[in-house]
């Protein structure tokens, strides 16, 4: 008999779930910890981003201040190029930041030079002849002709190309484009020309600072070719420009007995001697002898009957040019050997050679040493001069007279490669500008951001700033800008 009484059937107690709340709490803590860590990481990232942003804005502000400083100095110096190029520009302090104006040293690709660059020390590709272009390092005739063909008939030069790439070549490329047939508007435009590449234009100088670093030498296998101004290790870009245009301020000798020419002569010779010279060169006298106006200063020198010393006093102050504006003049006070060599060997109607360029550079260095007592032959150390009598001494009056029309002693366009760094060294900015001072106020006519090329100066400069140390004399010669200069 089955018993159904409830008392004989006791219900077992349910098992207790011990620790479940603790496990849940651990889960919550883990989730919260993860959230906190993620938020902390985001906060750190945002903090670093904000700091970097502030540093960038500071570097940008320093760079813009450097541009104002360049404009102020160019305008205050006028056309006296050596005054501008000798202004110190190494580690200039602006508030808590610093800036440099870097430039290629004319004598070595292992030395960093500083300062603004006179554009009249370069060869103007819009007026250069085929022979002048051919004299540049690693240049070929096909490339020289292609440059002249590209700038076309509208170029201010009368030079024509015997060959060179035509529009059909550029139209046949995988990515075709039309040949310009107009003057160049930048040096970088040369990269559009057939057979011109980064190697020809910039050489092994990858970051375009004018110095071949160890890394650049190793990358190019160029360790045995550095420290030379004739091997093209830095390319041809540093010797080329498009900006050398200025008003013609020299006295035209075809003006005969003009008051300006007469007054100029009276500064160096007696009144009687001036009258003799003027009688020899007057338009009426030459017409009576069946001779045309002077085509070159060599013709003028021969006809005038002047002595070498008398002609020296006029060198750089007279011309046979009749235009009111002239482009492509070279400043022998600042031009390097490559440019002077190209000018001399490519000039028409002269017997000048590259050895004459060496003679000019030697005479320039000797003039500098005698006036300053310095042994340096650096271009930037030359004394300011508006007279080119020393060129006459270097070449002789007959040779000098054939090239003086291509020379100038003043400049109105300057380039500046600005490197600016924030006070903490976190950020930097590099910008290249070209300033035109033909009209007041001076203005920037070209600007290119080069920051992507990397930091071009010794890394220990930024390391010192990052550690809170100011730049000392072991890193650079530090200069502090006065409020009178930076107030603009």
ROKE-363618 format. One record per residue (C-alpha): residue in one letter; residue number from 1; x, y, z. Coordinates in steps of 0.1 Angstrom, whole numbers, padded with zeros to 4 digits. Last residue first. Layout:
N
R residu num     u     v     w
R      a NUM     X     Y     Z
...
% end
This chain:
488
R residu num     u     v     w
R      x 488  0556  0951 -0378
R      x 487  0572  0955 -0343
R      x 486  0599  0930 -0353
R      x 485  0626  0954 -0361
R      x 484  0620  0981 -0335
R      x 483  0612  0954 -0310
R      x 482  0648  0941 -0313
R      x 481  0655  0907 -0327
R      x 480  0677  0885 -0306
R      x 479  0707  0868 -0322
R      x 478  0721  0834 -0314
R      x 477  0752  0820 -0330
R      x 476  0743  0784 -0332
R      x 475  0744  0750 -0315
R      x 474  0774  0754 -0291
R      x 473  0766  0791 -0287
R      x 472  0734  0782 -0269
R      x 471  0699  0775 -0281
R      x 470  0677  0777 -0250
R      x 469  0672  0746 -0230
R      x 468  0637  0732 -0222
R      x 467  0645  0696 -0231
R      x 466  0626  0700 -0264
R      x 465  0646  0731 -0272
R      x 464  0679  0712 -0268
R      x 463  0667  0683 -0289
R      x 462  0655  0708 -0316
R      x 461  0689  0722 -0320
R      x 460  0706  0688 -0315
R      x 459  0690  0678 -0349
R      x 458  0715  0699 -0369
R      x 457  0696  0719 -0396
R      x 456  0675  0709 -0426
R      x 455  0644  0696 -0408
R      x 454  0624  0677 -0434
R      x 453  0615  0681 -0471
R      x 452  0578  0683 -0462
R      x 451  0584  0718 -0447
R      x 450  0593  0732 -0481
R      x 449  0563  0756 -0484
R      x 448  0567  0778 -0515
R      x 447  0562  0816 -0517
R      x 446  0568  0839 -0547
R      x 445  0562  0876 -0553
R      x 444  0566  0888 -0517
R      x 443  0564  0926 -0515
R      x 442  0586  0956 -0509
R      x 441  0566  0987 -0500
R      x 440  0576  1005 -0521
R      x 439  0583  0995 -0556
R      x 438  0613  0976 -0571
R      x 437  0618  0958 -0539
R      x 436  0607  0923 -0549
R      x 435  0609  0895 -0523
R      x 434  0613  0858 -0531
R      x 433  0601  0833 -0505
R      x 432  0611  0798 -0494
R      x 431  0592  0783 -0465
R      x 430  0603  0759 -0437
R      x 429  0581  0753 -0407
R      x 428  0590  0736 -0374
R      x 427  0572  0718 -0346
R      x 426  0581  0702 -0313
R      x 425  0611  0723 -0306
R      x 424  0596  0738 -0274
R      x 423  0599  0774 -0285
R      x 422  0586  0766 -0320
R      x 421  0610  0764 -0350
R      x 420  0613  0785 -0381
R      x 419  0634  0778 -0412
R      x 418  0632  0805 -0439
R      x 417  0648  0801 -0473
R      x 416  0650  0838 -0484
R      x 415  0652  0850 -0520
R      x 414  0661  0886 -0530
R      x 413  0649  0908 -0559
R      x 412  0658  0944 -0564
R      x 411  0695  0941 -0570
R      x 410  0723  0966 -0576
R      x 409  0758  0965 -0590
R      x 408  0748  0954 -0625
R      x 407  0766  0935 -0652
R      x 406  0756  0924 -0687
R      x 405  0766  0957 -0704
R      x 404  0800  0954 -0687
R      x 403  0808  0923 -0708
R      x 402  0827  0937 -0739
R      x 401  0841  0967 -0720
R      x 400  0858  0943 -0696
R      x 399  0878  0927 -0724
R      x 398  0892  0960 -0736
R      x 397  0897  0976 -0702
R      x 396  0917  0947 -0687
R      x 395  0900  0917 -0672
R      x 394  0908  0919 -0635
R      x 393  0915  0957 -0634
R      x 392  0884  0964 -0654
R      x 391  0864  0942 -0630
R      x 390  0879  0963 -0601
R      x 389  0865  0994 -0617
R      x 388  0830  0980 -0612
R      x 387  0816  1008 -0592
R      x 386  0785  1005 -0570
R      x 385  0805  0988 -0543
R      x 384  0798  0970 -0510
R      x 383  0826  0951 -0495
R      x 382  0828  0913 -0501
R      x 381  0821  0890 -0472
R      x 380  0790  0873 -0486
R      x 379  0809  0860 -0516
R      x 378  0832  0840 -0495
R      x 377  0869  0846 -0503
R      x 376  0879  0847 -0467
R      x 375  0913  0861 -0457
R      x 374  0899  0891 -0440
R      x 373  0918  0924 -0437
R      x 372  0887  0943 -0446
R      x 371  0896  0965 -0476
R      x 370  0927  0945 -0488
R      x 369  0910  0912 -0482
R      x 368  0878  0922 -0501
R      x 367  0897  0936 -0531
R      x 366  0917  0904 -0532
R      x 365  0886  0883 -0531
R      x 364  0870  0903 -0559
R      x 363  0902  0901 -0580
R      x 362  0903  0863 -0575
R      x 361  0866  0860 -0585
R      x 360  0872  0881 -0616
R      x 359  0903  0861 -0626
R      x 358  0884  0828 -0622
R      x 357  0857  0841 -0645
R      x 356  0884  0851 -0670
R      x 355  0895  0814 -0669
R      x 354  0860  0805 -0679
R      x 353  0865  0823 -0712
R      x 352  0860  0858 -0726
R      x 351  0867  0865 -0762
R      x 350  0836  0886 -0767
R      x 349  0810  0893 -0794
R      x 348  0784  0869 -0780
R      x 347  0784  0859 -0743
R      x 346  0782  0822 -0737
R      x 345  0817  0816 -0723
R      x 344  0815  0847 -0701
R      x 343  0780  0843 -0687
R      x 342  0784  0805 -0681
R      x 341  0817  0811 -0663
R      x 340  0802  0840 -0643
R      x 339  0773  0817 -0632
R      x 338  0795  0787 -0623
R      x 337  0821  0809 -0606
R      x 336  0796  0825 -0582
R      x 335  0778  0858 -0585
R      x 334  0779  0882 -0556
R      x 333  0800  0913 -0565
R      x 332  0797  0903 -0602
R      x 331  0760  0911 -0602
R      x 330  0745  0896 -0633
R      x 329  0718  0914 -0655
R      x 328  0690  0891 -0667
R      x 327  0663  0916 -0673
R      x 326  0663  0953 -0683
R      x 325  0636  0980 -0681
R      x 324  0639  1014 -0697
R      x 323  0654  0999 -0729
R      x 322  0682  1018 -0747
R      x 321  0711  0997 -0736
R      x 320  0745  1012 -0745
R      x 319  0756  1013 -0709
R      x 318  0772  1035 -0682
R      x 317  0776  1033 -0644
R      x 316  0791  0999 -0639
R      x 315  0825  1010 -0651
R      x 314  0827  1048 -0654
R      x 313  0857  1054 -0631
R      x 312  0874  1024 -0647
R      x 311  0873  1041 -0681
R      x 310  0894  1070 -0669
R      x 309  0919  1046 -0653
R      x 308  0921  1026 -0686
R      x 307  0927  1057 -0706
R      x 306  0899  1072 -0726
R      x 305  0901  1077 -0764
R      x 304  0864  1078 -0766
R      x 303  0861  1057 -0798
R      x 302  0878  1026 -0783
R      x 301  0859  1027 -0751
R      x 300  0825  1033 -0768
R      x 299  0830  1004 -0792
R      x 298  0839  0982 -0763
R      x 297  0808  0996 -0745
R      x 296  0787  0979 -0772
R      x 295  0766  0988 -0801
R      x 294  0777  1025 -0801
R      x 293  0756  1046 -0825
R      x 292  0765  1042 -0862
R      x 291  0797  1056 -0878
R      x 290  0798  1077 -0910
R      x 289  0824  1101 -0897
R      x 288  0799  1129 -0896
R      x 287  0775  1106 -0878
R      x 286  0801  1099 -0852
R      x 285  0807  1136 -0846
R      x 284  0770  1144 -0844
R      x 283  0763  1115 -0820
R      x 282  0790  1128 -0797
R      x 281  0817  1102 -0787
R      x 280  0849  1120 -0795
R      x 279  0837  1154 -0786
R      x 278  0826  1141 -0752
R      x 277  0861  1127 -0746
R      x 276  0877  1160 -0754
R      x 275  0852  1180 -0734
R      x 274  0858  1158 -0704
R      x 273  0896  1164 -0707
R      x 272  0890  1202 -0706
R      x 271  0866  1199 -0676
R      x 270  0891  1178 -0657
R      x 269  0885  1141 -0651
R      x 268  0869  1118 -0625
R      x 267  0837  1135 -0613
R      x 266  0836  1156 -0644
R      x 265  0829  1125 -0665
R      x 264  0797  1117 -0646
R      x 263  0785  1153 -0649
R      x 262  0790  1151 -0687
R      x 261  0772  1118 -0689
R      x 260  0742  1132 -0670
R      x 259  0742  1165 -0689
R      x 258  0739  1147 -0722
R      x 257  0768  1153 -0746
R      x 256  0763  1122 -0767
R      x 255  0732  1102 -0755
R      x 254  0747  1071 -0770
R      x 253  0765  1066 -0737
R      x 252  0733  1056 -0720
R      x 251  0736  1063 -0683
R      x 250  0728  1035 -0660
R      x 249  0695  1034 -0641
R      x 248  0677  1008 -0663
R      x 247  0647  0997 -0642
R      x 246  0651  0962 -0628
R      x 245  0643  0925 -0636
R      x 244  0663  0896 -0622
R      x 243  0634  0873 -0611
R      x 242  0636  0841 -0633
R      x 241  0664  0824 -0615
R      x 240  0692  0798 -0619
R      x 239  0725  0790 -0601
R      x 238  0709  0773 -0571
R      x 237  0688  0751 -0593
R      x 236  0718  0737 -0612
R      x 235  0724  0705 -0592
R      x 234  0739  0703 -0557
R      x 233  0766  0678 -0567
R      x 232  0772  0697 -0599
R      x 231  0808  0688 -0602
R      x 230  0822  0723 -0605
R      x 229  0818  0737 -0570
R      x 228  0835  0708 -0552
R      x 227  0833  0696 -0516
R      x 226  0817  0663 -0525
R      x 225  0827  0639 -0552
R      x 224  0841  0609 -0533
R      x 223  0811  0605 -0510
R      x 222  0787  0605 -0539
R      x 221  0772  0571 -0537
R      x 220  0738  0588 -0541
R      x 219  0722  0574 -0509
R      x 218  0755  0575 -0491
R      x 217  0761  0612 -0500
R      x 216  0725  0621 -0490
R      x 215  0729  0602 -0457
R      x 214  0762  0619 -0450
R      x 213  0746  0653 -0456
R      x 212  0752  0673 -0488
R      x 211  0746  0709 -0478
R      x 210  0727  0735 -0499
R      x 209  0695  0730 -0480
R      x 208  0676  0714 -0509
R      x 207  0663  0684 -0490
R      x 206  0675  0659 -0515
R      x 205  0708  0676 -0523
R      x 204  0722  0649 -0545
R      x 203  0717  0670 -0576
R      x 202  0689  0695 -0574
R      x 201  0680  0703 -0611
R      x 200  0699  0675 -0629
R      x 199  0689  0648 -0604
R      x 198  0653  0660 -0600
R      x 197  0648  0655 -0638
R      x 196  0653  0675 -0670
R      x 195  0652  0651 -0700
R      x 194  0623  0669 -0717
R      x 193  0612  0701 -0699
R      x 192  0584  0698 -0673
R      x 191  0609  0697 -0645
R      x 190  0620  0732 -0656
R      x 189  0588  0745 -0641
R      x 188  0604  0741 -0607
R      x 187  0625  0773 -0615
R      x 186  0593  0793 -0616
R      x 185  0573  0814 -0640
R      x 184  0592  0805 -0672
R      x 183  0586  0828 -0702
R      x 182  0560  0817 -0728
R      x 181  0557  0791 -0755
R      x 180  0542  0767 -0729
R      x 179  0545  0733 -0746
R      x 178  0512  0715 -0742
R      x 177  0505  0686 -0719
R      x 176  0503  0648 -0724
R      x 175  0501  0622 -0696
R      x 174  0515  0592 -0714
R      x 173  0536  0616 -0735
R      x 172  0529  0622 -0772
R      x 171  0516  0658 -0766
R      x 170  0550  0667 -0750
R      x 169  0568  0655 -0781
R      x 168  0545  0672 -0805
R      x 167  0550  0705 -0787
R      x 166  0586  0705 -0797
R      x 165  0617  0692 -0779
R      x 164  0650  0708 -0788
R      x 163  0669  0719 -0819
R      x 162  0687  0750 -0832
R      x 161  0672  0771 -0803
R      x 160  0668  0808 -0806
R      x 159  0683  0836 -0785
R      x 158  0666  0870 -0788
R      x 157  0659  0870 -0751
R      x 156  0627  0886 -0736
R      x 155  0609  0854 -0743
R      x 154  0577  0857 -0764
R      x 153  0592  0835 -0791
R      x 152  0591  0804 -0770
R      x 151  0600  0797 -0733
R      x 150  0598  0760 -0741
R      x 149  0620  0763 -0772
R      x 148  0648  0779 -0751
R      x 147  0646  0752 -0725
R      x 146  0645  0725 -0752
R      x 145  0676  0739 -0768
R      x 144  0695  0738 -0735
R      x 143  0683  0702 -0729
R      x 142  0693  0691 -0764
R      x 141  0727  0708 -0760
R      x 140  0735  0690 -0728
R      x 139  0739  0703 -0693
R      x 138  0758  0683 -0667
R      x 137  0772  0715 -0650
R      x 136  0761  0748 -0667
R      x 135  0781  0760 -0697
R      x 134  0754  0748 -0721
R      x 133  0730  0773 -0706
R      x 132  0753  0802 -0715
R      x 131  0758  0788 -0750
R      x 130  0720  0785 -0756
R      x 129  0715  0821 -0745
R      x 128  0700  0831 -0711
R      x 127  0671  0855 -0712
R      x 126  0642  0836 -0695
R      x 125  0666  0812 -0677
R      x 124  0681  0842 -0657
R      x 123  0715  0832 -0644
R      x 122  0721  0838 -0607
R      x 121  0740  0864 -0586
R      x 120  0713  0888 -0596
R      x 119  0689  0869 -0573
R      x 118  0707  0882 -0542
R      x 117  0704  0855 -0515
R      x 116  0693  0863 -0479
R      x 115  0714  0849 -0451
R      x 114  0730  0818 -0437
R      x 113  0756  0794 -0451
R      x 112  0758  0757 -0442
R      x 111  0791  0741 -0451
R      x 110  0797  0707 -0468
R      x 109  0786  0717 -0503
R      x 108  0815  0742 -0505
R      x 107  0825  0774 -0522
R      x 106  0793  0793 -0528
R      x 105  0777  0782 -0495
R      x 104  0740  0774 -0502
R      x 103  0715  0795 -0482
R      x 102  0697  0792 -0449
R      x 101  0677  0820 -0433
R      x 100  0672  0809 -0397
R      x  99  0643  0813 -0372
R      x  98  0639  0810 -0335
R      x  97  0610  0809 -0310
R      x  96  0607  0824 -0276
R      x  95  0600  0860 -0287
R      x  94  0617  0859 -0321
R      x  93  0653  0848 -0317
R      x  92  0674  0848 -0349
R      x  91  0693  0815 -0351
R      x  90  0716  0826 -0380
R      x  89  0704  0854 -0402
R      x  88  0730  0881 -0399
R      x  87  0726  0908 -0426
R      x  86  0754  0904 -0451
R      x  85  0731  0896 -0480
R      x  84  0712  0928 -0476
R      x  83  0741  0952 -0475
R      x  82  0757  0933 -0503
R      x  81  0727  0939 -0525
R      x  80  0726  0977 -0523
R      x  79  0692  0981 -0541
R      x  78  0673  0995 -0511
R      x  77  0687  0985 -0477
R      x  76  0656  0996 -0458
R      x  75  0632  0977 -0481
R      x  74  0652  0945 -0480
R      x  73  0654  0947 -0442
R      x  72  0617  0953 -0436
R      x  71  0606  0926 -0461
R      x  70  0630  0900 -0445
R      x  69  0617  0909 -0410
R      x  68  0581  0906 -0421
R      x  67  0588  0871 -0435
R      x  66  0605  0861 -0403
R      x  65  0574  0872 -0384
R      x  64  0554  0848 -0406
R      x  63  0578  0820 -0398
R      x  62  0576  0827 -0361
R      x  61  0538  0827 -0363
R      x  60  0539  0793 -0382
R      x  59  0563  0779 -0356
R      x  58  0539  0790 -0328
R      x  57  0508  0776 -0347
R      x  56  0527  0743 -0351
R      x  55  0536  0743 -0314
R      x  54  0500  0749 -0304
R      x  53  0489  0721 -0327
R      x  52  0515  0698 -0313
R      x  51  0504  0706 -0278
R      x  50  0467  0700 -0288
R      x  49  0476  0667 -0304
R      x  48  0496  0657 -0274
R      x  47  0467  0666 -0251
R      x  46  0442  0649 -0274
R      x  45  0463  0617 -0274
R      x  44  0466  0618 -0236
R      x  43  0429  0624 -0232
R      x  42  0421  0596 -0256
R      x  41  0444  0573 -0237
R      x  40  0428  0583 -0204
R      x  39  0394  0578 -0219
R      x  38  0404  0543 -0231
R      x  37  0419  0535 -0197
R      x  36  0388  0548 -0179
R      x  35  0365  0528 -0202
R      x  34  0386  0497 -0196
R      x  33  0385  0502 -0159
R      x  32  0347  0507 -0159
R      x  31  0343  0474 -0178
R      x  30  0366  0456 -0155
R      x  29  0349  0470 -0124
R      x  28  0315  0460 -0138
R      x  27  0327  0425 -0144
R      x  26  0343  0423 -0110
R      x  25  0310  0434 -0094
R      x  24  0292  0406 -0113
R      x  23  0316  0381 -0099
R      x  22  0312  0394 -0064
R      x  21  0274  0393 -0068
R      x  20  0276  0356 -0079
R      x  19  0298  0347 -0049
R      x  18  0275  0318 -0034
R      x  17  0246  0303 -0054
R      x  16  0228  0283 -0026
R      x  15  0214  0249 -0036
R      x  14  0177  0247 -0033
R      x  13  0164  0229 -0001
R      x  12  0152  0193 -0006
R      x  11  0114  0189 -0002
R      x  10  0104  0164  0025
R      x   9  0080  0135  0013
R      x   8  0068  0114  0042
R      x   7  0050  0143  0057
R      x   6  0031  0148  0026
R      x   5  0011  0116  0031
R      x   4  0007  0096  0000
R      x   3  0015  0062  0013
R      x   2  0015  0033 -0012
R      x   1  0000  0000  0000
% end
